[in-house]
Amino acid sequence: MSTTGVLLLAGGGHSHALLLNRWAMRPERRPPHSITLVNRSSTALYSGMVPGLIAGLYQRDELAIDLRQLCDRAGVAFVEAEITGLNPQQNWLTLRDRPALHFDWLSMDVGAVSRPSATGMPIKPLEASLAFLESEDSCDPKPLRVIGAGAAGLEVVLALRRRWPQRALELQQRPGQLDRALQRVLRRARIDLINDDSHPCGPSLLCTGSQGPAWLAKAGLPLDPDGRIRTDRCLRVDGHPSLFASGDCAVISAAPRPASGVWAVRAGRPLASNLEAACRGQPLRPWNPQRQALQLIGSHEDAAWARWGSWRLGPSPLIWRLKQRIDRAFMAGFQRPPTMPDAAPMACRGCAAKLPAQPLGAALERVGLGGQPEDAALLPGNQELLQSMDGFPALVSDPWLNGRLTALHACSDLWACGAEVSSAMATITLPMIPANDQQELLVQTLAGIRSVLDEQGAELIGGHTMESRSAAPVPASLGVQVTLTVNGSNSKPPWLKSGLRPGDALLISRPLGTGVLFAGAMSGATKAPDLDAALRGMACSQHTLLEQVEPVRKDIHACTDITGFGLLGHLGEMLQNDPGLKVELDNPAIPTYHGALELFERGVSSTLAPSNRAAWRWLEGPVQLHQQPSAALLELLVDPQTCGPLLLACTSEAAEQLIWTGPWIQIGNATAVHG
């Protein structure tokens, strides 16, 4: 069977989440093709528990499905990006601010958005409406109105009553929409029932039904009046045999069902079976969804209704407990299986994949290349041109993001010398996969590299490609390795690591902790929001710092970037040839990415950390800590960083100015040993 072809999963809805979980639990079912999930965020919220989140009964992480981790387990690449369009004729899925993705098969589970209205906050997409509710004051005298008295609007307004016991709430219905029993429930909850013709005097939340995202209509796909994609019973888009759709964005033409999380969950298994069959060239099997589905709707008290078509039972505490049990069981199904106690840790990627300091230094000494290490070298015969080289195995499965991170990491060597990047050359090693798939990986990788260079007005002037002779990993995008040679110029003398002076303040430009966060991600220990925050920081270019520090450039005496050897290892490089200096570090001032210290406390660390711990010897000599360090802090000091911060030494006057403008944080001072 051919493994040529790309399956693209657009959207992280419930059907796709269940599909990924199936492949994580049963890898033999996964088609042997390149598979990528694209979603606008790294997590998806389980809709059945959203009212409980609104009510304050759940924390967000209790109903957040970690799509990035799920993709890792399923052998699927994950791309966090906003989908902006589709060209079904050319098989392109277009994304915001990055190249389009090619596909041979496309499955769409992109959810729905609330119908537009002149006023009010749409309940969908959920991220915006939840942020809106967080910003609302529980003591605001103006009533909040939920517009739309269907099942969603009713459950949301009752959840808001539980969230805000005293605030005035309104539910806007069509005249006569709710029966007397429901009206009694609303009166007991002190929620005013309003007819359509009344204009809200306060904020409002729209629960008035949903429709497919606007880009679906522009793609020319067959849609129903609500903008949902029409499919056959095999969940294949009408007239498009290589396109599939499920969840709230789709409707089976011959068996229409309402947009609901219940149907999205039910569609997970038939979608998985038919995608697997399509990729293997096997016949598809039609799905005959049942006409009705049981819905459990929570009230403002510890009770819920059961509804089946026009039949309704409750509210009852027993049904509420049943609903909670079902919801928690659904989320428990996505939990990562426990790791075997004797399982060897997976080797870390990014800059944590570099050679440890001891064998590197010994090898350089043997060939006469030892001495003071620097971040970049002046080209012989020219006192203005600098060059450096850096790279590593793919850190993430998104080739565009990996290209960007690698380029940022490589450019950091020149920024640490005070030089602007002017050009770069790239060597890219691609996995042994079909040529068309290699081409797509190369396109995305090069585009990611160029995104960094373009921001600086620099050029990618050439490079080289190679094909690996090792078996491709799953996903194959993790088999991409990028090495960049970066060139820059500086009309002024470059900053060196070795220029540290007594009295200098030590400033750092961003937090530490990327090494342990990615190590934790490989075992499922890192929380999705923590990894998201770190990736946002890492993907932000630091080239603008050069312009910021220019007014105090003459007062900057030394600089380096903190990368694979950690803060202590690179600080040691600044001190190794000057026995007359010592450094005092202010432990609490060292910035850390959220979640990093907690992971250290749980025993998580990078696979480069054991060799990096040799740098603890500096704590017995010229490096002193203001406070007794915790075990977690000691690990942080040697944590290998990818796209790490700049570490800058300058006068105290310059430090005050830089700290004022940000993002610099002072973490210590240099003093004379006998001063």
Sequence and secondary structure as in RCSB ss.txt:
>XXXX:A:sequence
MSTTGVLLLAGGGHSHALLLNRWAMRPERRPPHSITLVNRSSTALYSGMVPGLIAGLYQRDELAIDLRQLCDRAG
VAFVEAEITGLNPQQNWLTLRDRPALHFDWLSMDVGAVSRPSATGMPIKPLEASLAFLESEDSCDPKPLRVIGAG
AAGLEVVLALRRRWPQRALELQQRPGQLDRALQRVLRRARIDLINDDSHPCGPSLLCTGSQGPAWLAKAGLPLDP
DGRIRTDRCLRVDGHPSLFASGDCAVISAAPRPASGVWAVRAGRPLASNLEAACRGQPLRPWNPQRQALQLIGSH
EDAAWARWGSWRLGPSPLIWRLKQRIDRAFMAGFQRPPTMPDAAPMACRGCAAKLPAQPLGAALERVGLGGQPED
AALLPGNQELLQSMDGFPALVSDPWLNGRLTALHACSDLWACGAEVSSAMATITLPMIPANDQQELLVQTLAGIR
SVLDEQGAELIGGHTMESRSAAPVPASLGVQVTLTVNGSNSKPPWLKSGLRPGDALLISRPLGTGVLFAGAMSGA
TKAPDLDAALRGMACSQHTLLEQVEPVRKDIHACTDITGFGLLGHLGEMLQNDPGLKVELDNPAIPTYHGALELF
ERGVSSTLAPSNRAAWRWLEGPVQLHQQPSAALLELLVDPQTCGPLLLACTSEAAEQLIWTGPWIQIGNATAVHG
>XXXX:A:secstr
     EEEEE   HHHHHHHHHHHH GGGS SSEEEEEESSSEEE GGGHHHHHHTSS GGGSEEEHHHHHHHHT
 EEEE  EEEEETTTTEEEETTEEEEE SEEEE    EE   SSSEES SHHHHHHHHHHS TT SS EEEE  S
HHHHHHHHHHHHH SSS EEEEE TT S HHHHHHHHHTTEEEEETT   SS EEE S EE  HHHHHTT  B T
TS EEE TTSBBTT TTEEE GGGEEETTS   S HHHHHHTHHHHHHHHHHHHTT         S   EEEE S
SS EEEEETTEEEEEEHHHHHHHHHHHHHHHHTTS     TT       GGGGS  HHHHHHHHHHTT  S   S
SEE TT SSEEEEEEEEE SSS HHHHHHHHHHHHHHHHHTTT EEEEEEEEEEE SS HHHHHHHHHHHHHHHH
HHHHHTT EEEEEEEEE SS   SSGGGG EEEEEEEEE SS    GGG  TT EEEESS B HHHHHHHHHHT 
S HHHHHHHHHHHTS  THHHHHHGGGGGGEEEEEE  TTHHHHHHHHHHTT TTEEEEE GGGS B TTHHHHH
HTT   TTHHHHGGGGGGGGTTEEESS   HHHHHHHT   SS  EEEEE HHHHHHHHHHSS EEEEEEEETT 
